[in-house]
Amino acid sequence: MTIENTHLQTIKQLKSAILASRYRVAVLANKEMLGLYFSIGKLISEKANQEKWGSKVLEIVSNDLQNELPGLRGFSASNIKKMRVFYETWADNFTIGSLVTNQLENIENNINQLVVIGSTVTNQLAIAFQKVGFSHHFEILSKTKTIEERVFYIQKTASEFWSVTTLRYHLKSNLFQQLGSLPNNFAKAITQDDLRAKALVAFKDEYLLDFVNIEDPEEENERVIENEIVRNIKKFLLSLGTDFAFIANQYRFILDDTEYFVDLLFYNRKMQCLVAFDLKKGKFIPEYLGKMNFYLSALDEMVKLPHENPSVGIILCKEKNNKVVEFSFRDVNKAMGVATYKTENDLPNEYKGLLPDAETLKKLMD
């Protein structure tokens, strides 16, 4: 090994050590902050209940804190209220190792240690819980109703490093309800239990393509939608999930001197397989499955690598009847699903602009 290569290897090791240390510091800082906010929320909740605080008391508390600690940030009345909600939401599942009042008297106990007390929170979830930022936590608890939903979004946020913007998108698109709802034939077509489970959570029943804006509905066709998706491929990847990689649009293969084209071709890292999307502007009809079955056979024969799993196909339509889809799948052996999409023209006003702008996306994806 040359001196130059040795030097580069040393720099890589140093960089890795520095980044790993920064990550651990960030995790510890976040853990401490959550514990502090939880303990403050507990104190405020108890005081408010005992002393029958009115709506203006938190403003007074916030102002007095500012006077005691000039320049203090993050403790506005609205944020203190969020801390109270945070505590009251999770009070049955966590307790705090040392109360705020005790910390002022005992410096050695100056760690706001969250301790699991509820049976619904596992140690694994507790680890994920303390990796998620407070802004993420408040988005989750203010937009969900059940602990199952909250656990799902906390684990996804922690494992996939979602930004607040990404989390908001998945909350508004009802990812929790969408997962596993895609009409498919995976139970029959995918024999490996682990792979089938991954496929079921990889796809949604409906995709919100609020970046596709077709000014004249009469001009809407598959190629226009495809071009908009390719032009906004980072946004489409965000709607698909973190495990997808884009390969090509109009992916070309030749069979018996005839050219064929797959609308959109992706690779899913968790499933380790090719994923073909066929775009349809109208309502699903059974004939679409024959075309997709042909594409998947060709991809498995001509494109799939030996170590990869069989390809999966998703037919993306404007509309579908689930009963028609179910009957159409009866004798199809290739793994497929049928999903719908909504463009900006179809979305209610509250869903428009759901995905982040180009500059935000660039920061997320770089």
Secondary structure as a PSIPRED ss2 file (coil, helix, strand):
# PSIPRED VFORMAT (PSIPRED V4.0)

   1 M C   1.000  0.000  0.000
   2 T C   1.000  0.000  0.000
   3 I H   0.000  1.000  0.000
   4 E H   0.000  1.000  0.000
   5 N H   0.000  1.000  0.000
   6 T H   0.000  1.000  0.000
   7 H H   0.000  1.000  0.000
   8 L H   0.000  1.000  0.000
   9 Q H   0.000  1.000  0.000
  10 T H   0.000  1.000  0.000
  11 I H   0.000  1.000  0.000
  12 K H   0.000  1.000  0.000
  13 Q H   0.000  1.000  0.000
  14 L H   0.000  1.000  0.000
  15 K H   0.000  1.000  0.000
  16 S H   0.000  1.000  0.000
  17 A H   0.000  1.000  0.000
  18 I H   0.000  1.000  0.000
  19 L H   0.000  1.000  0.000
  20 A H   0.000  1.000  0.000
  21 S H   0.000  1.000  0.000
  22 R H   0.000  1.000  0.000
  23 Y H   0.000  1.000  0.000
  24 R H   0.000  1.000  0.000
  25 V H   0.000  1.000  0.000
  26 A H   0.000  1.000  0.000
  27 V H   0.000  1.000  0.000
  28 L H   0.000  1.000  0.000
  29 A H   0.000  1.000  0.000
  30 N H   0.000  1.000  0.000
  31 K H   0.000  1.000  0.000
  32 E H   0.000  1.000  0.000
  33 M H   0.000  1.000  0.000
  34 L H   0.000  1.000  0.000
  35 G H   0.000  1.000  0.000
  36 L H   0.000  1.000  0.000
  37 Y H   0.000  1.000  0.000
  38 F H   0.000  1.000  0.000
  39 S H   0.000  1.000  0.000
  40 I H   0.000  1.000  0.000
  41 G H   0.000  1.000  0.000
  42 K H   0.000  1.000  0.000
  43 L H   0.000  1.000  0.000
  44 I H   0.000  1.000  0.000
  45 S H   0.000  1.000  0.000
  46 E H   0.000  1.000  0.000
  47 K H   0.000  1.000  0.000
  48 A H   0.000  1.000  0.000
  49 N H   0.000  1.000  0.000
  50 Q H   0.000  1.000  0.000
  51 E H   0.000  1.000  0.000
  52 K C   1.000  0.000  0.000
  53 W C   1.000  0.000  0.000
  54 G C   1.000  0.000  0.000
  55 S C   1.000  0.000  0.000
  56 K C   1.000  0.000  0.000
  57 V H   0.000  1.000  0.000
  58 L H   0.000  1.000  0.000
  59 E H   0.000  1.000  0.000
  60 I H   0.000  1.000  0.000
  61 V H   0.000  1.000  0.000
  62 S H   0.000  1.000  0.000
  63 N H   0.000  1.000  0.000
  64 D H   0.000  1.000  0.000
  65 L H   0.000  1.000  0.000
  66 Q H   0.000  1.000  0.000
  67 N H   0.000  1.000  0.000
  68 E H   0.000  1.000  0.000
  69 L C   1.000  0.000  0.000
  70 P C   1.000  0.000  0.000
  71 G C   1.000  0.000  0.000
  72 L C   1.000  0.000  0.000
  73 R C   1.000  0.000  0.000
  74 G C   1.000  0.000  0.000
  75 F C   1.000  0.000  0.000
  76 S C   1.000  0.000  0.000
  77 A H   0.000  1.000  0.000
  78 S H   0.000  1.000  0.000
  79 N H   0.000  1.000  0.000
  80 I H   0.000  1.000  0.000
  81 K H   0.000  1.000  0.000
  82 K H   0.000  1.000  0.000
  83 M H   0.000  1.000  0.000
  84 R H   0.000  1.000  0.000
  85 V H   0.000  1.000  0.000
  86 F H   0.000  1.000  0.000
  87 Y H   0.000  1.000  0.000
  88 E H   0.000  1.000  0.000
  89 T H   0.000  1.000  0.000
  90 W H   0.000  1.000  0.000
  91 A C   1.000  0.000  0.000
  92 D C   1.000  0.000  0.000
  93 N C   1.000  0.000  0.000
  94 F E   0.000  0.000  1.000
  95 T E   0.000  0.000  1.000
  96 I E   0.000  0.000  1.000
  97 G C   1.000  0.000  0.000
  98 S C   1.000  0.000  0.000
  99 L C   1.000  0.000  0.000
 100 V H   0.000  1.000  0.000
 101 T H   0.000  1.000  0.000
 102 N H   0.000  1.000  0.000
 103 Q H   0.000  1.000  0.000
 104 L H   0.000  1.000  0.000
 105 E H   0.000  1.000  0.000
 106 N C   1.000  0.000  0.000
 107 I H   0.000  1.000  0.000
 108 E H   0.000  1.000  0.000
 109 N H   0.000  1.000  0.000
 110 N C   1.000  0.000  0.000
 111 I C   1.000  0.000  0.000
 112 N C   1.000  0.000  0.000
 113 Q C   1.000  0.000  0.000
 114 L E   0.000  0.000  1.000
 115 V E   0.000  0.000  1.000
 116 V E   0.000  0.000  1.000
 117 I C   1.000  0.000  0.000
 118 G C   1.000  0.000  0.000
 119 S C   1.000  0.000  0.000
 120 T C   1.000  0.000  0.000
 121 V C   1.000  0.000  0.000
 122 T C   1.000  0.000  0.000
 123 N H   0.000  1.000  0.000
 124 Q H   0.000  1.000  0.000
 125 L H   0.000  1.000  0.000
 126 A H   0.000  1.000  0.000
 127 I H   0.000  1.000  0.000
 128 A H   0.000  1.000  0.000
 129 F H   0.000  1.000  0.000
 130 Q C   1.000  0.000  0.000
 131 K C   1.000  0.000  0.000
 132 V C   1.000  0.000  0.000
 133 G C   1.000  0.000  0.000
 134 F H   0.000  1.000  0.000
 135 S H   0.000  1.000  0.000
 136 H H   0.000  1.000  0.000
 137 H H   0.000  1.000  0.000
 138 F H   0.000  1.000  0.000
 139 E H   0.000  1.000  0.000
 140 I H   0.000  1.000  0.000
 141 L H   0.000  1.000  0.000
 142 S H   0.000  1.000  0.000
 143 K H   0.000  1.000  0.000
 144 T C   1.000  0.000  0.000
 145 K C   1.000  0.000  0.000
 146 T C   1.000  0.000  0.000
 147 I H   0.000  1.000  0.000
 148 E H   0.000  1.000  0.000
 149 E H   0.000  1.000  0.000
 150 R H   0.000  1.000  0.000
 151 V H   0.000  1.000  0.000
 152 F H   0.000  1.000  0.000
 153 Y H   0.000  1.000  0.000
 154 I H   0.000  1.000  0.000
 155 Q H   0.000  1.000  0.000
 156 K H   0.000  1.000  0.000
 157 T H   0.000  1.000  0.000
 158 A H   0.000  1.000  0.000
 159 S H   0.000  1.000  0.000
 160 E H   0.000  1.000  0.000
 161 F C   1.000  0.000  0.000
 162 W C   1.000  0.000  0.000
 163 S C   1.000  0.000  0.000
 164 V H   0.000  1.000  0.000
 165 T H   0.000  1.000  0.000
 166 T H   0.000  1.000  0.000
 167 L H   0.000  1.000  0.000
 168 R H   0.000  1.000  0.000
 169 Y H   0.000  1.000  0.000
 170 H H   0.000  1.000  0.000
 171 L H   0.000  1.000  0.000
 172 K H   0.000  1.000  0.000
 173 S C   1.000  0.000  0.000
 174 N C   1.000  0.000  0.000
 175 L H   0.000  1.000  0.000
 176 F H   0.000  1.000  0.000
 177 Q H   0.000  1.000  0.000
 178 Q H   0.000  1.000  0.000
 179 L C   1.000  0.000  0.000
 180 G C   1.000  0.000  0.000
 181 S C   1.000  0.000  0.000
 182 L C   1.000  0.000  0.000
 183 P C   1.000  0.000  0.000
 184 N E   0.000  0.000  1.000
 185 N C   1.000  0.000  0.000
 186 F H   0.000  1.000  0.000
 187 A H   0.000  1.000  0.000
 188 K H   0.000  1.000  0.000
 189 A H   0.000  1.000  0.000
 190 I C   1.000  0.000  0.000
 191 T C   1.000  0.000  0.000
 192 Q C   1.000  0.000  0.000
 193 D H   0.000  1.000  0.000
 194 D H   0.000  1.000  0.000
 195 L H   0.000  1.000  0.000
 196 R H   0.000  1.000  0.000
 197 A H   0.000  1.000  0.000
 198 K H   0.000  1.000  0.000
 199 A H   0.000  1.000  0.000
 200 L H   0.000  1.000  0.000
 201 V H   0.000  1.000  0.000
 202 A H   0.000  1.000  0.000
 203 F C   1.000  0.000  0.000
 204 K C   1.000  0.000  0.000
 205 D C   1.000  0.000  0.000
 206 E E   0.000  0.000  1.000
 207 Y E   0.000  0.000  1.000
 208 L E   0.000  0.000  1.000
 209 L E   0.000  0.000  1.000
 210 D C   1.000  0.000  0.000
 211 F C   1.000  0.000  0.000
 212 V C   1.000  0.000  0.000
 213 N C   1.000  0.000  0.000
 214 I C   1.000  0.000  0.000
 215 E C   1.000  0.000  0.000
 216 D C   1.000  0.000  0.000
 217 P H   0.000  1.000  0.000
 218 E H   0.000  1.000  0.000
 219 E H   0.000  1.000  0.000
 220 E C   1.000  0.000  0.000
 221 N C   1.000  0.000  0.000
 222 E H   0.000  1.000  0.000
 223 R H   0.000  1.000  0.000
 224 V H   0.000  1.000  0.000
 225 I H   0.000  1.000  0.000
 226 E H   0.000  1.000  0.000
 227 N H   0.000  1.000  0.000
 228 E H   0.000  1.000  0.000
 229 I H   0.000  1.000  0.000
 230 V H   0.000  1.000  0.000
 231 R H   0.000  1.000  0.000
 232 N C   1.000  0.000  0.000
 233 I H   0.000  1.000  0.000
 234 K H   0.000  1.000  0.000
 235 K H   0.000  1.000  0.000
 236 F H   0.000  1.000  0.000
 237 L H   0.000  1.000  0.000
 238 L H   0.000  1.000  0.000
 239 S H   0.000  1.000  0.000
 240 L H   0.000  1.000  0.000
 241 G C   1.000  0.000  0.000
 242 T C   1.000  0.000  0.000
 243 D C   1.000  0.000  0.000
 244 F E   0.000  0.000  1.000
 245 A E   0.000  0.000  1.000
 246 F E   0.000  0.000  1.000
 247 I E   0.000  0.000  1.000
 248 A E   0.000  0.000  1.000
 249 N E   0.000  0.000  1.000
 250 Q E   0.000  0.000  1.000
 251 Y E   0.000  0.000  1.000
 252 R E   0.000  0.000  1.000
 253 F E   0.000  0.000  1.000
 254 I E   0.000  0.000  1.000
 255 L E   0.000  0.000  1.000
 256 D C   1.000  0.000  0.000
 257 D C   1.000  0.000  0.000
 258 T E   0.000  0.000  1.000
 259 E E   0.000  0.000  1.000
 260 Y E   0.000  0.000  1.000
 261 F E   0.000  0.000  1.000
 262 V E   0.000  0.000  1.000
 263 D E   0.000  0.000  1.000
 264 L E   0.000  0.000  1.000
 265 L E   0.000  0.000  1.000
 266 F E   0.000  0.000  1.000
 267 Y E   0.000  0.000  1.000
 268 N E   0.000  0.000  1.000
 269 R C   1.000  0.000  0.000
 270 K C   1.000  0.000  0.000
 271 M C   1.000  0.000  0.000
 272 Q C   1.000  0.000  0.000
 273 C E   0.000  0.000  1.000
 274 L E   0.000  0.000  1.000
 275 V E   0.000  0.000  1.000
 276 A E   0.000  0.000  1.000
 277 F E   0.000  0.000  1.000
 278 D E   0.000  0.000  1.000
 279 L E   0.000  0.000  1.000
 280 K C   1.000  0.000  0.000
 281 K C   1.000  0.000  0.000
 282 G C   1.000  0.000  0.000
 283 K E   0.000  0.000  1.000
 284 F C   1.000  0.000  0.000
 285 I C   1.000  0.000  0.000
 286 P C   1.000  0.000  0.000
 287 E H   0.000  1.000  0.000
 288 Y H   0.000  1.000  0.000
 289 L H   0.000  1.000  0.000
 290 G H   0.000  1.000  0.000
 291 K H   0.000  1.000  0.000
 292 M H   0.000  1.000  0.000
 293 N H   0.000  1.000  0.000
 294 F H   0.000  1.000  0.000
 295 Y H   0.000  1.000  0.000
 296 L H   0.000  1.000  0.000
 297 S H   0.000  1.000  0.000
 298 A H   0.000  1.000  0.000
 299 L H   0.000  1.000  0.000
 300 D H   0.000  1.000  0.000
 301 E H   0.000  1.000  0.000
 302 M H   0.000  1.000  0.000
 303 V C   1.000  0.000  0.000
 304 K C   1.000  0.000  0.000
 305 L C   1.000  0.000  0.000
 306 P C   1.000  0.000  0.000
 307 H C   1.000  0.000  0.000
 308 E C   1.000  0.000  0.000
 309 N C   1.000  0.000  0.000
 310 P C   1.000  0.000  0.000
 311 S C   1.000  0.000  0.000
 312 V E   0.000  0.000  1.000
 313 G E   0.000  0.000  1.000
 314 I E   0.000  0.000  1.000
 315 I E   0.000  0.000  1.000
 316 L E   0.000  0.000  1.000
 317 C E   0.000  0.000  1.000
 318 K C   1.000  0.000  0.000
 319 E E   0.000  0.000  1.000
 320 K C   1.000  0.000  0.000
 321 N C   1.000  0.000  0.000
 322 N H   0.000  1.000  0.000
 323 K H   0.000  1.000  0.000
 324 V H   0.000  1.000  0.000
 325 V H   0.000  1.000  0.000
 326 E H   0.000  1.000  0.000
 327 F H   0.000  1.000  0.000
 328 S H   0.000  1.000  0.000
 329 F C   1.000  0.000  0.000
 330 R C   1.000  0.000  0.000
 331 D C   1.000  0.000  0.000
 332 V C   1.000  0.000  0.000
 333 N C   1.000  0.000  0.000
 334 K C   1.000  0.000  0.000
 335 A C   1.000  0.000  0.000
 336 M E   0.000  0.000  1.000
 337 G E   0.000  0.000  1.000
 338 V E   0.000  0.000  1.000
 339 A E   0.000  0.000  1.000
 340 T E   0.000  0.000  1.000
 341 Y E   0.000  0.000  1.000
 342 K E   0.000  0.000  1.000
 343 T E   0.000  0.000  1.000
 344 E H   0.000  1.000  0.000
 345 N H   0.000  1.000  0.000
 346 D H   0.000  1.000  0.000
 347 L C   1.000  0.000  0.000
 348 P C   1.000  0.000  0.000
 349 N H   0.000  1.000  0.000
 350 E H   0.000  1.000  0.000
 351 Y H   0.000  1.000  0.000
 352 K C   1.000  0.000  0.000
 353 G C   1.000  0.000  0.000
 354 L C   1.000  0.000  0.000
 355 L C   1.000  0.000  0.000
 356 P C   1.000  0.000  0.000
 357 D C   1.000  0.000  0.000
 358 A H   0.000  1.000  0.000
 359 E H   0.000  1.000  0.000
 360 T H   0.000  1.000  0.000
 361 L H   0.000  1.000  0.000
 362 K H   0.000  1.000  0.000
 363 K H   0.000  1.000  0.000
 364 L H   0.000  1.000  0.000
 365 M H   0.000  1.000  0.000
 366 D C   1.000  0.000  0.000
